[in-house]
Amino acid sequence: MASQQRRQMQQQQEQQAAAAAAAAPVGFEDYLPVMAERLGEEGLMRELASGFRLLMDPARGLITFDSLRRSAPLLGLGAMSDNDLRGMLAEGDFDGDGALSEMEFCALMLRLSPELMDGPRRWLDDAVSQASHFLFFAS
């Protein structure tokens, strides 16, 4: 009887955890790895380029503060303050021009989803480990 009660309690806890996970909003960092897996590297880069074109200022070919402010409501970011939007731009603005180029935008999107780098990081760690073993332990 006690094991049946434990099993029921465990099932209730699992159901509550599943309901909480389903209710939690899915963030970009959760979605990008799924896109990468389904689309492959080239497909993902095409999608990021399409996203860039949707956000960019057509006259400048860059994502500017004004173009981001115009697009914010479409992205569900309409309630963000101007300072928050400027902070988003600054995070990816490598060259300091106050706007994002397509390269800066793609780099920022990939940086926001560190899970995408897990595979390459493991590959690099393995390669370094093998090279170290060969260099230091082979005679």
N, CA, C and O atoms as CSV, one atom per row, in Angstrom:
chain,resi,resn,atom,element,x,y,z
A,1,MET,N,N,0.832,-1.196,0.000
A,1,MET,CA,C,0.000,0.000,0.000
A,1,MET,C,C,0.875,1.257,0.000
A,1,MET,O,O,0.596,2.213,-0.724
A,2,ALA,N,N,1.930,1.251,0.814
A,2,ALA,CA,C,2.803,2.413,0.902
A,2,ALA,C,C,3.492,2.682,-0.434
A,2,ALA,O,O,3.654,3.838,-0.825
A,3,SER,N,N,3.896,1.630,-1.131
A,3,SER,CA,C,4.566,1.825,-2.422
A,3,SER,C,C,3.595,2.397,-3.449
A,3,SER,O,O,4.001,3.172,-4.315
A,4,GLN,N,N,2.326,2.028,-3.366
A,4,GLN,CA,C,1.324,2.570,-4.281
A,4,GLN,C,C,1.115,4.063,-4.003
A,4,GLN,O,O,0.973,4.850,-4.938
A,5,GLN,N,N,1.097,4.455,-2.733
A,5,GLN,CA,C,0.948,5.869,-2.383
A,5,GLN,C,C,2.154,6.678,-2.858
A,5,GLN,O,O,2.013,7.791,-3.364
A,6,ARG,N,N,3.352,6.091,-2.683
A,6,ARG,CA,C,4.564,6.771,-3.165
A,6,ARG,C,C,4.516,6.958,-4.671
A,6,ARG,O,O,4.879,8.015,-5.187
A,7,ARG,N,N,4.065,5.921,-5.373
A,7,ARG,CA,C,3.968,5.986,-6.824
A,7,ARG,C,C,2.971,7.071,-7.251
A,7,ARG,O,O,3.226,7.815,-8.198
A,8,GLN,N,N,1.841,7.154,-6.551
A,8,GLN,CA,C,0.844,8.179,-6.868
A,8,GLN,C,C,1.388,9.578,-6.591
A,8,GLN,O,O,1.170,10.503,-7.375
A,9,MET,N,N,2.093,9.727,-5.476
A,9,MET,CA,C,2.685,11.029,-5.153
A,9,MET,C,C,3.724,11.415,-6.204
A,9,MET,O,O,3.795,12.573,-6.616
A,10,GLN,N,N,4.522,10.453,-6.632
A,10,GLN,CA,C,5.543,10.725,-7.640
A,10,GLN,C,C,4.881,11.134,-8.957
A,10,GLN,O,O,5.338,12.063,-9.624
A,11,GLN,N,N,3.798,10.434,-9.330
A,11,GLN,CA,C,3.084,10.782,-10.553
A,11,GLN,C,C,2.500,12.188,-10.465
A,11,GLN,O,O,2.549,12.944,-11.436
A,12,GLN,N,N,1.943,12.543,-9.296
A,12,GLN,CA,C,1.411,13.890,-9.115
A,12,GLN,C,C,2.505,14.939,-9.239
A,12,GLN,O,O,2.303,15.983,-9.860
A,13,GLN,N,N,3.673,14.660,-8.643
A,13,GLN,CA,C,4.788,15.599,-8.728
A,13,GLN,C,C,5.269,15.750,-10.161
A,13,GLN,O,O,5.583,16.858,-10.597
A,14,GLU,N,N,5.329,14.643,-10.902
A,14,GLU,CA,C,5.746,14.699,-12.302
A,14,GLU,C,C,4.741,15.485,-13.135
A,14,GLU,O,O,5.119,16.255,-14.018
A,15,GLN,N,N,3.441,15.281,-12.843
A,15,GLN,CA,C,2.412,16.017,-13.578
A,15,GLN,C,C,2.490,17.509,-13.270
A,15,GLN,O,O,2.339,18.339,-14.167
A,16,GLN,N,N,2.726,17.850,-12.000
A,16,GLN,CA,C,2.865,19.258,-11.631
A,16,GLN,C,C,4.089,19.885,-12.286
A,16,GLN,O,O,4.030,21.024,-12.749
A,17,ALA,N,N,5.185,19.156,-12.327
A,17,ALA,CA,C,6.404,19.658,-12.967
A,17,ALA,C,C,6.182,19.847,-14.462
A,17,ALA,O,O,6.621,20.843,-15.037
A,18,ALA,N,N,5.499,18.890,-15.091
A,18,ALA,CA,C,5.214,19.004,-16.524
A,18,ALA,C,C,4.298,20.188,-16.801
A,18,ALA,O,O,4.492,20.908,-17.781
A,19,ALA,N,N,3.293,20.396,-15.937
A,19,ALA,CA,C,2.386,21.534,-16.116
A,19,ALA,C,C,3.129,22.854,-15.944
A,19,ALA,O,O,2.885,23.808,-16.683
A,20,ALA,N,N,4.037,22.910,-14.966
A,20,ALA,CA,C,4.823,24.133,-14.753
A,20,ALA,C,C,5.734,24.402,-15.936
A,20,ALA,O,O,5.884,25.551,-16.351
A,21,ALA,N,N,6.345,23.359,-16.485
A,21,ALA,CA,C,7.224,23.530,-17.643
A,21,ALA,C,C,6.429,23.982,-18.862
A,21,ALA,O,O,6.894,24.815,-19.641
A,22,ALA,N,N,5.232,23.432,-19.024
A,22,ALA,CA,C,4.401,23.820,-20.163
A,22,ALA,C,C,3.922,25.261,-20.043
A,22,ALA,O,O,3.744,25.944,-21.051
A,23,ALA,N,N,3.714,25.724,-18.817
A,23,ALA,CA,C,3.235,27.082,-18.602
A,23,ALA,C,C,4.343,28.117,-18.738
A,23,ALA,O,O,4.068,29.292,-18.980
A,24,ALA,N,N,5.600,27.688,-18.582
A,24,ALA,CA,C,6.728,28.625,-18.664
A,24,ALA,C,C,6.890,29.086,-20.104
A,24,ALA,O,O,6.761,28.283,-21.028
A,25,PRO,N,N,7.169,30.364,-20.304
A,25,PRO,CA,C,7.352,30.857,-21.667
A,25,PRO,C,C,8.613,30.259,-22.287
A,25,PRO,O,O,9.620,30.047,-21.611
A,26,VAL,N,N,8.533,29.996,-23.585
A,26,VAL,CA,C,9.681,29.470,-24.306
A,26,VAL,C,C,10.493,30.662,-24.790
A,26,VAL,O,O,9.980,31.523,-25.505
A,27,GLY,N,N,11.751,30.707,-24.402
A,27,GLY,CA,C,12.610,31.812,-24.789
A,27,GLY,C,C,13.364,31.506,-26.065
A,27,GLY,O,O,13.429,30.360,-26.510
A,28,PHE,N,N,13.932,32.546,-26.643
A,28,PHE,CA,C,14.705,32.404,-27.863
A,28,PHE,C,C,15.816,31.377,-27.692
A,28,PHE,O,O,16.058,30.556,-28.577
A,29,GLU,N,N,16.494,31.432,-26.534
A,29,GLU,CA,C,17.607,30.525,-26.310
A,29,GLU,C,C,17.159,29.073,-26.279
A,29,GLU,O,O,17.974,28.177,-26.501
A,30,ASP,N,N,15.863,28.814,-26.004
A,30,ASP,CA,C,15.328,27.464,-26.027
A,30,ASP,C,C,14.970,27.035,-27.444
A,30,ASP,O,O,15.062,25.854,-27.779
A,31,TYR,N,N,14.566,27.985,-28.271
A,31,TYR,CA,C,14.049,27.700,-29.598
A,31,TYR,C,C,15.154,27.562,-30.644
A,31,TYR,O,O,15.038,26.742,-31.554
A,32,LEU,N,N,16.210,28.344,-30.530
A,32,LEU,CA,C,17.252,28.353,-31.545
A,32,LEU,C,C,17.910,26.987,-31.737
A,32,LEU,O,O,18.118,26.593,-32.884
A,33,PRO,N,N,18.250,26.243,-30.683
A,33,PRO,CA,C,18.840,24.914,-30.914
A,33,PRO,C,C,17.912,23.974,-31.682
A,33,PRO,O,O,18.377,23.161,-32.480
A,34,VAL,N,N,16.614,24.081,-31.447
A,34,VAL,CA,C,15.651,23.250,-32.181
A,34,VAL,C,C,15.666,23.636,-33.655
A,34,VAL,O,O,15.648,22.774,-34.534
A,35,MET,N,N,15.698,24.945,-33.916
A,35,MET,CA,C,15.771,25.406,-35.307
A,35,MET,C,C,17.051,24.899,-35.970
A,35,MET,O,O,17.019,24.440,-37.112
A,36,ALA,N,N,18.164,24.980,-35.264
A,36,ALA,CA,C,19.444,24.552,-35.825
A,36,ALA,C,C,19.412,23.068,-36.161
A,36,ALA,O,O,19.916,22.648,-37.203
A,37,GLU,N,N,18.823,22.284,-35.281
A,37,GLU,CA,C,18.758,20.845,-35.510
A,37,GLU,C,C,17.891,20.518,-36.715
A,37,GLU,O,O,18.237,19.647,-37.514
A,38,ARG,N,N,16.780,21.203,-36.847
A,38,ARG,CA,C,15.843,20.905,-37.932
A,38,ARG,C,C,16.292,21.475,-39.271
A,38,ARG,O,O,16.106,20.845,-40.312
A,39,LEU,N,N,16.880,22.665,-39.246
A,39,LEU,CA,C,17.219,23.345,-40.495
A,39,LEU,C,C,18.638,23.073,-40.972
A,39,LEU,O,O,18.943,23.261,-42.150
A,40,GLY,N,N,19.494,22.640,-40.083
A,40,GLY,CA,C,20.906,22.502,-40.438
A,40,GLY,C,C,21.581,23.869,-40.395
A,40,GLY,O,O,20.928,24.899,-40.225
A,41,GLU,N,N,22.890,23.854,-40.551
A,41,GLU,CA,C,23.670,25.084,-40.425
A,41,GLU,C,C,23.268,26.139,-41.455
A,41,GLU,O,O,23.040,27.297,-41.105
A,42,GLU,N,N,23.183,25.741,-42.712
A,42,GLU,CA,C,22.854,26.711,-43.763
A,42,GLU,C,C,21.426,27.235,-43.621
A,42,GLU,O,O,21.171,28.426,-43.804
A,43,GLY,N,N,20.507,26.341,-43.297
A,43,GLY,CA,C,19.118,26.761,-43.121
A,43,GLY,C,C,18.958,27.732,-41.964
A,43,GLY,O,O,18.210,28.705,-42.056
A,44,LEU,N,N,19.668,27.460,-40.871
A,44,LEU,CA,C,19.614,28.358,-39.716
A,44,LEU,C,C,20.151,29.734,-40.083
A,44,LEU,O,O,19.559,30.752,-39.723
A,45,MET,N,N,21.265,29.764,-40.795
A,45,MET,CA,C,21.844,31.058,-41.182
A,45,MET,C,C,20.891,31.819,-42.123
A,45,MET,O,O,20.789,33.043,-42.039
A,46,ARG,N,N,20.200,31.102,-43.009
A,46,ARG,CA,C,19.205,31.764,-43.878
A,46,ARG,C,C,18.079,32.362,-43.043
A,46,ARG,O,O,17.626,33.475,-43.311
A,47,GLU,N,N,17.623,31.617,-42.023
A,47,GLU,CA,C,16.548,32.123,-41.157
A,47,GLU,C,C,17.010,33.341,-40.357
A,47,GLU,O,O,16.263,34.308,-40.206
A,48,LEU,N,N,18.233,33.292,-39.848
A,48,LEU,CA,C,18.758,34.454,-39.119
A,48,LEU,C,C,18.873,35.658,-40.050
A,48,LEU,O,O,18.571,36.783,-39.652
A,49,ALA,N,N,19.307,35.425,-41.285
A,49,ALA,CA,C,19.402,36.526,-42.253
A,49,ALA,C,C,18.023,37.101,-42.546
A,49,ALA,O,O,17.878,38.316,-42.686
A,50,SER,N,N,17.015,36.252,-42.639
A,50,SER,CA,C,15.638,36.736,-42.851
A,50,SER,C,C,15.174,37.568,-41.666
A,50,SER,O,O,14.543,38.610,-41.838
A,51,GLY,N,N,15.490,37.102,-40.459
A,51,GLY,CA,C,15.140,37.866,-39.257
A,51,GLY,C,C,15.831,39.217,-39.248
A,51,GLY,O,O,15.231,40.223,-38.868
A,52,PHE,N,N,17.083,39.245,-39.663
A,52,PHE,CA,C,17.822,40.505,-39.737
A,52,PHE,C,C,17.116,41.469,-40.696
A,52,PHE,O,O,16.918,42.640,-40.371
A,53,ARG,N,N,16.741,40.974,-41.871
A,53,ARG,CA,C,16.095,41.843,-42.872
A,53,ARG,C,C,14.766,42.400,-42.365
A,53,ARG,O,O,14.389,43.520,-42.709
A,54,LEU,N,N,14.054,41.616,-41.545
A,54,LEU,CA,C,12.788,42.102,-40.984
A,54,LEU,C,C,13.014,43.261,-40.011
A,54,LEU,O,O,12.177,44.157,-39.902
A,55,LEU,N,N,14.133,43.241,-39.314
A,55,LEU,CA,C,14.403,44.244,-38.282
A,55,LEU,C,C,15.209,45.441,-38.778
A,55,LEU,O,O,15.216,46.488,-38.130
A,56,MET,N,N,15.876,45.304,-39.898
A,56,MET,CA,C,16.813,46.344,-40.318
A,56,MET,C,C,16.114,47.579,-40.880
A,56,MET,O,O,14.969,47.524,-41.327
A,57,ASP,N,N,16.823,48.664,-40.843
A,57,ASP,CA,C,16.426,49.905,-41.490
A,57,ASP,C,C,16.820,49.758,-42.958
A,57,ASP,O,O,18.009,49.677,-43.264
A,58,PRO,N,N,15.847,49.721,-43.873
A,58,PRO,CA,C,16.178,49.474,-45.284
A,58,PRO,C,C,17.131,50.523,-45.883
A,58,PRO,O,O,17.916,50.209,-46.777
A,59,ALA,N,N,17.061,51.733,-45.401
A,59,ALA,CA,C,17.924,52.788,-45.941
A,59,ALA,C,C,19.384,52.574,-45.548
A,59,ALA,O,O,20.285,52.867,-46.335
A,60,ARG,N,N,19.624,52.070,-44.348
A,60,ARG,CA,C,20.995,51.892,-43.864
A,60,ARG,C,C,21.500,50.456,-43.976
A,60,ARG,O,O,22.709,50.223,-43.953
A,61,GLY,N,N,20.585,49.488,-44.098
A,61,GLY,CA,C,21.000,48.093,-44.159
A,61,GLY,C,C,21.510,47.574,-42.829
A,61,GLY,O,O,22.266,46.603,-42.784
A,62,LEU,N,N,21.096,48.223,-41.738
A,62,LEU,CA,C,21.512,47.878,-40.384
A,62,LEU,C,C,20.296,47.864,-39.473
A,62,LEU,O,O,19.279,48.486,-39.782
A,63,ILE,N,N,20.393,47.165,-38.360
A,63,ILE,CA,C,19.366,47.279,-37.330
A,63,ILE,C,C,19.759,48.472,-36.475
A,63,ILE,O,O,20.781,48.454,-35.789
A,64,THR,N,N,18.941,49.494,-36.527
A,64,THR,CA,C,19.185,50.713,-35.761
A,64,THR,C,C,18.226,50.766,-34.578
A,64,THR,O,O,17.311,49.949,-34.474
A,65,PHE,N,N,18.440,51.721,-33.697
A,65,PHE,CA,C,17.520,51.885,-32.582
A,65,PHE,C,C,16.103,52.130,-33.104
A,65,PHE,O,O,15.143,51.535,-32.614
A,66,ASP,N,N,15.978,53.016,-34.109
A,66,ASP,CA,C,14.641,53.337,-34.637
A,66,ASP,C,C,13.977,52.121,-35.282
A,66,ASP,O,O,12.780,51.901,-35.098
A,67,SER,N,N,14.739,51.336,-36.033
A,67,SER,CA,C,14.124,50.169,-36.676
A,67,SER,C,C,13.754,49.113,-35.634
A,67,SER,O,O,12.753,48.412,-35.783
A,68,LEU,N,N,14.563,49.003,-34.583
A,68,LEU,CA,C,14.236,48.069,-33.507
A,68,LEU,C,C,13.010,48.549,-32.732
A,68,LEU,O,O,12.150,47.741,-32.383
A,69,ARG,N,N,12.919,49.831,-32.463
A,69,ARG,CA,C,11.761,50.405,-31.759
A,69,ARG,C,C,10.489,50.157,-32.575
A,69,ARG,O,O,9.450,49.816,-32.009
A,70,ARG,N,N,10.563,50.329,-33.914
A,70,ARG,CA,C,9.399,50.085,-34.778
A,70,ARG,C,C,8.987,48.619,-34.755
A,70,ARG,O,O,7.797,48.307,-34.785
A,71,SER,N,N,9.959,47.721,-34.701
A,71,SER,CA,C,9.691,46.284,-34.761
A,71,SER,C,C,9.353,45.672,-33.404
A,71,SER,O,O,8.806,44.571,-33.339
A,72,ALA,N,N,9.673,46.371,-32.335
A,72,ALA,CA,C,9.510,45.818,-30.982
A,72,ALA,C,C,8.107,45.259,-30.713
A,72,ALA,O,O,7.997,44.157,-30.175
A,73,PRO,N,N,7.040,45.968,-31.064
A,73,PRO,CA,C,5.710,45.405,-30.784
A,73,PRO,C,C,5.447,44.095,-31.533
A,73,PRO,O,O,4.759,43.216,-31.014
A,74,LEU,N,N,5.984,43.961,-32.739
A,74,LEU,CA,C,5.801,42.728,-33.508
A,74,LEU,C,C,6.510,41.543,-32.862
A,74,LEU,O,O,6.118,40.391,-33.049
A,75,LEU,N,N,7.562,41.844,-32.099
A,75,LEU,CA,C,8.350,40.803,-31.445
A,75,LEU,C,C,7.891,40.528,-30.019
A,75,LEU,O,O,8.478,39.702,-29.320
A,76,GLY,N,N,6.840,41.224,-29.590
A,76,GLY,CA,C,6.389,41.078,-28.213
A,76,GLY,C,C,7.234,41.874,-27.237
A,76,GLY,O,O,7.218,41.612,-26.035
A,77,LEU,N,N,7.976,42.851,-27.758
A,77,LEU,CA,C,8.869,43.660,-26.924
A,77,LEU,C,C,8.383,45.097,-26.811
A,77,LEU,O,O,9.153,45.981,-26.435
A,78,GLY,N,N,7.123,45.341,-27.128
A,78,GLY,CA,C,6.587,46.697,-27.137
A,78,GLY,C,C,6.679,47.416,-25.808
A,78,GLY,O,O,6.738,48.645,-25.773
A,79,ALA,N,N,6.693,46.665,-24.705
A,79,ALA,CA,C,6.747,47.281,-23.377
A,79,ALA,C,C,8.175,47.614,-22.940
A,79,ALA,O,O,8.374,48.206,-21.879
A,80,MET,N,N,9.158,47.243,-23.740
A,80,MET,CA,C,10.553,47.508,-23.354
A,80,MET,C,C,10.856,48.997,-23.433
A,80,MET,O,O,10.385,49.703,-24.325
A,81,SER,N,N,11.642,49.445,-22.491
A,81,SER,CA,C,12.035,50.857,-22.473
A,81,SER,C,C,13.072,51.118,-23.558
A,81,SER,O,O,13.688,50.193,-24.089
A,82,ASP,N,N,13.250,52.387,-23.873
A,82,ASP,CA,C,14.276,52.761,-24.844
A,82,ASP,C,C,15.659,52.331,-24.358
A,82,ASP,O,O,16.488,51.886,-25.152
A,83,ASN,N,N,15.905,52.465,-23.062
A,83,ASN,CA,C,17.204,52.054,-22.519
A,83,ASN,C,C,17.442,50.552,-22.694
A,83,ASN,O,O,18.559,50.129,-22.995
A,84,ASP,N,N,16.391,49.748,-22.505
A,84,ASP,CA,C,16.525,48.299,-22.699
A,84,ASP,C,C,16.828,47.974,-24.162
A,84,ASP,O,O,17.665,47.119,-24.452
A,85,LEU,N,N,16.148,48.656,-25.074
A,85,LEU,CA,C,16.396,48.426,-26.499
A,85,LEU,C,C,17.809,48.852,-26.876
A,85,LEU,O,O,18.480,48.173,-27.653
A,86,ARG,N,N,18.254,49.963,-26.332
A,86,ARG,CA,C,19.640,50.404,-26.591
A,86,ARG,C,C,20.639,49.392,-26.017
A,86,ARG,O,O,21.686,49.131,-26.611
A,87,GLY,N,N,20.303,48.835,-24.867
A,87,GLY,CA,C,21.156,47.812,-24.273
A,87,GLY,C,C,21.249,46.570,-25.155
A,87,GLY,O,O,22.315,45.968,-25.281
A,88,MET,N,N,20.120,46.192,-25.767
A,88,MET,CA,C,20.122,45.053,-26.683
A,88,MET,C,C,21.058,45.331,-27.858
A,88,MET,O,O,21.852,44.475,-28.246
A,89,LEU,N,N,20.957,46.523,-28.412
A,89,LEU,CA,C,21.835,46.889,-29.525
A,89,LEU,C,C,23.299,46.881,-29.092
A,89,LEU,O,O,24.164,46.356,-29.794
A,90,ALA,N,N,23.561,47.465,-27.939
A,90,ALA,CA,C,24.947,47.577,-27.460
A,90,ALA,C,C,25.570,46.207,-27.239
A,90,ALA,O,O,26.772,46.032,-27.440
A,91,GLU,N,N,24.763,45.235,-26.827
A,91,GLU,CA,C,25.305,43.903,-26.551
A,91,GLU,C,C,25.905,43.251,-27.787
A,91,GLU,O,O,26.866,42.488,-27.684
A,92,GLY,N,N,25.350,43.543,-28.940
A,92,GLY,CA,C,25.869,42.919,-30.160
A,92,GLY,C,C,26.679,43.844,-31.036
A,92,GLY,O,O,27.190,43.418,-32.072
A,93,ASP,N,N,26.811,45.101,-30.649
A,93,ASP,CA,C,27.479,46.111,-31.483
A,93,ASP,C,C,28.996,46.036,-31.299
A,93,ASP,O,O,29.561,46.731,-30.454
A,94,PHE,N,N,29.639,45.200,-32.087
A,94,PHE,CA,C,31.084,44.997,-31.952
A,94,PHE,C,C,31.901,46.181,-32.441
A,94,PHE,O,O,32.958,46.478,-31.884
A,95,ASP,N,N,31.418,46.862,-33.482
A,95,ASP,CA,C,32.216,47.951,-34.054
A,95,ASP,C,C,31.892,49.320,-33.465
A,95,ASP,O,O,32.515,50.314,-33.838
A,96,GLY,N,N,30.924,49.385,-32.550
A,96,GLY,CA,C,30.635,50.627,-31.844
A,96,GLY,C,C,29.914,51.691,-32.647
A,96,GLY,O,O,29.939,52.864,-32.275
A,97,ASP,N,N,29.263,51.303,-33.755
A,97,ASP,CA,C,28.557,52.303,-34.568
A,97,ASP,C,C,27.122,52.542,-34.115
A,97,ASP,O,O,26.409,53.340,-34.724
A,98,GLY,N,N,26.685,51.861,-33.049
A,98,GLY,CA,C,25.333,52.069,-32.526
A,98,GLY,C,C,24.257,51.287,-33.248
A,98,GLY,O,O,23.072,51.465,-32.967
A,99,ALA,N,N,24.649,50.417,-34.179
A,99,ALA,CA,C,23.696,49.619,-34.945
A,99,ALA,C,C,24.278,48.222,-35.130
A,99,ALA,O,O,25.457,47.988,-34.863
A,100,LEU,N,N,23.433,47.292,-35.591
A,100,LEU,CA,C,23.890,45.920,-35.807
A,100,LEU,C,C,23.931,45.608,-37.300
A,100,LEU,O,O,22.945,45.783,-38.016
A,101,SER,N,N,25.083,45.145,-37.749
A,101,SER,CA,C,25.186,44.613,-39.105
A,101,SER,C,C,24.615,43.200,-39.093
A,101,SER,O,O,24.293,42.666,-38.032
A,102,GLU,N,N,24.492,42.604,-40.257
A,102,GLU,CA,C,23.981,41.238,-40.316
A,102,GLU,C,C,24.917,40.279,-39.576
A,102,GLU,O,O,24.448,39.380,-38.878
A,103,MET,N,N,26.210,40.457,-39.717
A,103,MET,CA,C,27.178,39.604,-39.025
A,103,MET,C,C,27.048,39.770,-37.509
A,103,MET,O,O,27.048,38.781,-36.777
A,104,GLU,N,N,26.939,41.007,-37.038
A,104,GLU,CA,C,26.801,41.245,-35.603
A,104,GLU,C,C,25.505,40.635,-35.071
A,104,GLU,O,O,25.483,40.055,-33.985
A,105,PHE,N,N,24.433,40.771,-35.842
A,105,PHE,CA,C,23.145,40.214,-35.443
A,105,PHE,C,C,23.227,38.690,-35.321
A,105,PHE,O,O,22.781,38.122,-34.324
A,106,CYS,N,N,23.795,38.029,-36.330
A,106,CYS,CA,C,23.900,36.560,-36.300
A,106,CYS,C,C,24.790,36.111,-35.144
A,106,CYS,O,O,24.467,35.144,-34.454
A,107,ALA,N,N,25.901,36.801,-34.930
A,107,ALA,CA,C,26.792,36.449,-33.817
A,107,ALA,C,C,26.065,36.605,-32.484
A,107,ALA,O,O,26.210,35.763,-31.598
A,108,LEU,N,N,25.288,37.670,-32.337
A,108,LEU,CA,C,24.538,37.891,-31.102
A,108,LEU,C,C,23.509,36.792,-30.884
A,108,LEU,O,O,23.374,36.283,-29.771
A,109,MET,N,N,22.786,36.421,-31.925
A,109,MET,CA,C,21.767,35.382,-31.793
A,109,MET,C,C,22.405,34.056,-31.375
A,109,MET,O,O,21.856,33.338,-30.540
A,110,LEU,N,N,23.548,33.734,-31.948
A,110,LEU,CA,C,24.227,32.490,-31.581
A,110,LEU,C,C,24.781,32.565,-30.170
A,110,LEU,O,O,24.770,31.575,-29.438
A,111,ARG,N,N,25.265,33.739,-29.789
A,111,ARG,CA,C,25.807,33.903,-28.437
A,111,ARG,C,C,24.704,33.798,-27.385
A,111,ARG,O,O,24.955,33.355,-26.264
A,112,LEU,N,N,23.500,34.199,-27.736
A,112,LEU,CA,C,22.379,34.120,-26.796
A,112,LEU,C,C,21.897,32.692,-26.581
A,112,LEU,O,O,21.096,32.432,-25.683
A,113,SER,N,N,22.383,31.770,-27.401
A,113,SER,CA,C,21.979,30.377,-27.265
A,113,SER,C,C,23.221,29.508,-27.122
A,113,SER,O,O,23.632,28.857,-28.082
A,114,PRO,N,N,23.828,29.489,-25.930
A,114,PRO,CA,C,25.086,28.764,-25.745
A,114,PRO,C,C,24.986,27.269,-25.993
A,114,PRO,O,O,26.001,26.621,-26.249
A,115,GLU,N,N,23.785,26.705,-25.924
A,115,GLU,CA,C,23.626,25.276,-26.170
A,115,GLU,C,C,24.098,24.892,-27.575
A,115,GLU,O,O,24.537,23.763,-27.794
A,116,LEU,N,N,24.009,25.828,-28.526
A,116,LEU,CA,C,24.451,25.545,-29.882
A,116,LEU,C,C,25.947,25.256,-29.944
A,116,LEU,O,O,26.414,24.548,-30.836
A,117,MET,N,N,26.683,25.801,-29.004
A,117,MET,CA,C,28.134,25.645,-29.024
A,117,MET,C,C,28.607,24.416,-28.256
A,117,MET,O,O,29.807,24.144,-28.232
A,118,ASP,N,N,27.703,23.664,-27.628
A,118,ASP,CA,C,28.110,22.494,-26.845
A,118,ASP,C,C,28.832,21.449,-27.697
A,118,ASP,O,O,29.880,20.942,-27.298
A,119,GLY,N,N,28.282,21.126,-28.861
A,119,GLY,CA,C,28.904,20.123,-29.729
A,119,GLY,C,C,30.296,20.537,-30.177
A,119,GLY,O,O,31.246,19.782,-29.969
A,120,PRO,N,N,30.454,21.714,-30.787
A,120,PRO,CA,C,31.801,22.146,-31.189
A,120,PRO,C,C,32.764,22.248,-30.013
A,120,PRO,O,O,33.948,21.946,-30.163
A,121,ARG,N,N,32.279,22.668,-28.847
A,121,ARG,CA,C,33.151,22.787,-27.670
A,121,ARG,C,C,33.659,21.405,-27.250
A,121,ARG,O,O,34.836,21.244,-26.927
A,122,ARG,N,N,32.766,20.408,-27.255
A,122,ARG,CA,C,33.183,19.042,-26.894
A,122,ARG,C,C,34.193,18.511,-27.915
A,122,ARG,O,O,35.176,17.871,-27.544
A,123,TRP,N,N,33.947,18.779,-29.205
A,123,TRP,CA,C,34.864,18.331,-30.245
A,123,TRP,C,C,36.238,18.953,-30.031
A,123,TRP,O,O,37.252,18.261,-30.122
A,124,LEU,N,N,36.282,20.256,-29.747
A,124,LEU,CA,C,37.548,20.936,-29.519
A,124,LEU,C,C,38.248,20.389,-28.275
A,124,LEU,O,O,39.457,20.158,-28.299
A,125,ASP,N,N,37.509,20.181,-27.200
A,125,ASP,CA,C,38.098,19.618,-25.978
A,125,ASP,C,C,38.708,18.242,-26.248
A,125,ASP,O,O,39.805,17.942,-25.778
A,126,ASP,N,N,37.993,17.408,-27.006
A,126,ASP,CA,C,38.517,16.079,-27.336
A,126,ASP,C,C,39.778,16.175,-28.178
A,126,ASP,O,O,40.742,15.446,-27.941
A,127,ALA,N,N,39.778,17.069,-29.158
A,127,ALA,CA,C,40.942,17.230,-30.025
A,127,ALA,C,C,42.153,17.708,-29.227
A,127,ALA,O,O,43.262,17.210,-29.423
A,128,VAL,N,N,41.945,18.666,-28.332
A,128,VAL,CA,C,43.048,19.173,-27.503
A,128,VAL,C,C,43.557,18.072,-26.585
A,128,VAL,O,O,44.766,17.921,-26.410
A,129,SER,N,N,42.657,17.312,-26.005
A,129,SER,CA,C,43.049,16.221,-25.120
A,129,SER,C,C,43.878,15.183,-25.866
A,129,SER,O,O,44.903,14.721,-25.364
A,130,GLN,N,N,43.433,14.818,-27.061
A,130,GLN,CA,C,44.176,13.830,-27.855
A,130,GLN,C,C,45.543,14.370,-28.254
A,130,GLN,O,O,46.540,13.651,-28.188
A,131,ALA,N,N,45.594,15.638,-28.670
A,131,ALA,CA,C,46.867,16.236,-29.069
A,131,ALA,C,C,47.810,16.317,-27.871
A,131,ALA,O,O,49.002,16.042,-28.007
A,132,SER,N,N,47.294,16.691,-26.700
A,132,SER,CA,C,48.107,16.769,-25.497
A,132,SER,C,C,48.664,15.407,-25.134
A,132,SER,O,O,49.839,15.275,-24.794
A,133,HIS,N,N,47.826,14.408,-25.207
A,133,HIS,CA,C,48.262,13.050,-24.878
A,133,HIS,C,C,49.361,12.615,-25.842
A,133,HIS,O,O,50.363,12.033,-25.425
A,134,PHE,N,N,49.175,12.897,-27.116
A,134,PHE,CA,C,50.168,12.520,-28.119
A,134,PHE,C,C,51.477,13.259,-27.883
A,134,PHE,O,O,52.546,12.651,-27.949
A,135,LEU,N,N,51.415,14.566,-27.609
A,135,LEU,CA,C,52.629,15.369,-27.453
A,135,LEU,C,C,53.382,15.048,-26.170
A,135,LEU,O,O,54.612,15.015,-26.164
A,136,PHE,N,N,52.663,14.814,-25.097
A,136,PHE,CA,C,53.310,14.687,-23.804
A,136,PHE,C,C,53.556,13.251,-23.337
A,136,PHE,O,O,54.407,13.017,-22.480
A,137,PHE,N,N,52.822,12.300,-23.890
A,137,PHE,CA,C,52.957,10.936,-23.400
A,137,PHE,C,C,53.530,9.981,-24.434
A,137,PHE,O,O,53.912,8.862,-24.093
A,138,ALA,N,N,53.595,10.400,-25.681
A,138,ALA,CA,C,54.182,9.546,-26.721
A,138,ALA,C,C,55.693,9.755,-26.754
A,138,ALA,O,O,56.165,10.889,-26.685
A,139,SER,N,N,56.418,8.711,-26.856
A,139,SER,CA,C,57.882,8.863,-26.895
A,139,SER,C,C,58.424,8.301,-28.175
A,139,SER,O,O,59.634,8.334,-28.399
